[in-house]
Amino acid sequence: MLATRSATRSSAPDFIERWAQHIMGEEIPWFPSGIFPGEMAAFLGLCEFYQVETIIESGRRHGYSTQMLGEFTRWTPCEAISIDLEEDAAIAADCRRRLGKYDGLELLVGDAFDILPNVARRATGRIALLIDGPKKHEANRLSATAAALFDVALVAHHNAGPDTSWGREFAEWFPQARYYEEMGFEGASWFREFKAWEREVVGDAPLGDRSVDRSDMAIAPLSDDERGKRRLWSLDRRPSPRHPLFLALKWWARLA
Ligand SMILES: C[S@@+](CC[C@H](N)C(=O)[O-])C[C@H]1O[C@@H](n2cnc3c(N)ncnc32)[C@H](O)[C@@H]1O
């Protein structure tokens, strides 16, 4: 059984290793649009390390990452809520069929820019955000706004590699951002075994710019400074209808 918070004096890499082992032991179908298993192991390990009680996902499509969140809710005192546009009805129906077995997982349909504040306000403990749609700068705006308004302890953005302008912006807005290769366990024997297994799972799926050999999921634990409401004024220097300040005003008006 995985350790839960009551048992712990472990480090973040210990939690990540346990999630990597758990993932290897489950037969969870991976889809080419999905977040890689290693990226999910790192995210879940950090969710447990930071004692997150609510995970909010935006972007599930086939639901590989979402099923991992379902697994997480079975092993830790945490709930998970996944939001998706469900643009393809057949994919959405298949995903719901596979994931219906997780009591701690809620699947919502709609635009995260509208739904996320309603979900986050229900949370009674620390929140982690897993954003895999919307993408790019819009994703940064969504998370920055949520971090200023709610108790967000951890943020992860998929497809936010260091070679992208939005990945660099993520690191600027959330300075503790890391890719799991920077977390100090790359040389460990369990990690080599896990990567070999992960390469088998992913196989020769078409991945575009992505590679299992280099994560493009930026993960950031947040300090109080990174959750300050003042940041909403200065963070985003580009005009946008989804500028964090506009978004926050919209959410405040709705939640008031
Ligand atoms: C790459 S897929 C997600 C894959 C999934 N995370 C996994 O690991 O299997 C991206 C999804 O994000 C959804 N999406 C894009 N923009 C969104 C938004 N504003 N709100 C909710 N979902 C959104 C799309 O409908 C799509 O299903």
The ligand as an ORCA input file, in Angstrom:
! r2SCAN-3c Opt
* xyz 0 1
  C      -4.435     16.900    -24.836
  S      -6.076     16.722    -24.330
  C      -5.944     16.165    -22.652
  C      -5.252     14.850    -22.464
  C      -5.310     14.314    -21.041
  N      -4.826     15.276    -20.081
  C      -4.528     13.020    -20.914
  O      -3.438     12.996    -20.311
  O      -5.001     11.998    -21.431
  C      -6.625     18.397    -24.135
  C      -8.075     18.567    -23.779
  O      -8.259     19.895    -23.276
  C      -9.579     20.303    -23.555
  N      -9.671     21.763    -23.400
  C      -9.079     22.720    -24.170
  N      -9.413     23.953    -23.721
  C     -10.211     23.766    -22.640
  C     -10.896     24.640    -21.743
  N     -10.817     25.979    -21.875
  N     -11.637     24.106    -20.745
  C     -11.740     22.758    -20.613
  N     -11.118     21.881    -21.429
  C     -10.377     22.374    -22.431
  C      -9.808     19.778    -24.967
  O     -11.195     19.642    -25.202
  C      -9.062     18.419    -24.923
  O      -9.968     17.380    -24.655
*
